[in-house]
Amino acid sequence: TGMQERYRQTKDESIRPDEVTYGTVLHALAQAGMAHEAESILDSLEDDYNAFIDRSESEEQSLIPESVVIPGLTIYNSVLNAWANSFLRNAAERSESLLNRMKVLHQTGRNSGVDP
C-alpha cells in the first residue's frame, strides 16, 4: 500500500502505519464496499507477517518488530464487511474463503487471534 511504501522509503517512525491506521483504512473501504482493495491490504499485511514468522523460525527470533502489523480479528472482520457491502456476485464465496483462511491460521497457531 502507499502507506507502507512511504514508510519503507523514509523510515520515518511518525508515519509508520500501525493496526489502528490499517483498521481505519479498512473500515472506510468496508463502508464503501471496496472489497478487492481491502483484501489486497490484508494480503500485504499477511505477507509481511508471514515473512517475519518464517524468518523468526529460522533465526530463533521471537520479538515482533513494530513495523510488522499482526492482522487481528478486527482487520479480518473489516475485510469481511467489505465483501458484504460490495454487492459483487462472488462476495459470499470470497467471504467463505476468508473465513476458512482464518480458521486455518487459528488452528495451526500461525495467527491464533483470528478464530472466527
Secondary structure, DSSP 8 states (H G I E B T S, - for coil): -HHHHHHHHH--GGG---HHHHHHHHHHHHHTT-HHHHHHHHHHHHHHHHHHHHHHHHHT-----TT-----HHHHHHHHHHHHHH--TTHHHHHHHHHHHHHHHHHHTTTTT---
